[in-house]
Amino acid sequence: MEKNVRIKAEEYFHKPPVNYCCSQAVLLGFKDEFGITERDVAEFARYRGGLAPEGYCGALYAANSLLAKRGLPPVTEEYRAIAGAVKCREIKGGTKFPCVECVRLADSLVEKRLSENL
């Protein structure tokens, strides 16, 4: 029996027809593993463009939210080490790390954390 291949978060990010934001894309990348609902995705629409709590990157916020559901530690420091910052404004203004890279990074860090805790 073939294992389902997970669709990576970046495949949802700003892709028509819905154009999901960064936080939504990360949730959708793990929808099966975490039982993410359409309501969850709709709620996370507000965490884009620096609007996550404390100005965090929405992709990072979504990643940490998913991990918290499993009682796993956040990936904030790993994210900072690669992206150069954790707040959206700092990432966009200072590190010039593109949003799609933020989504890819958040996706890969969640995937890594999950595989470490199987």
Order of alpha helices (4+ residues) and beta strands (2+ residues): alpha-alpha-alpha-alpha-alpha-alpha
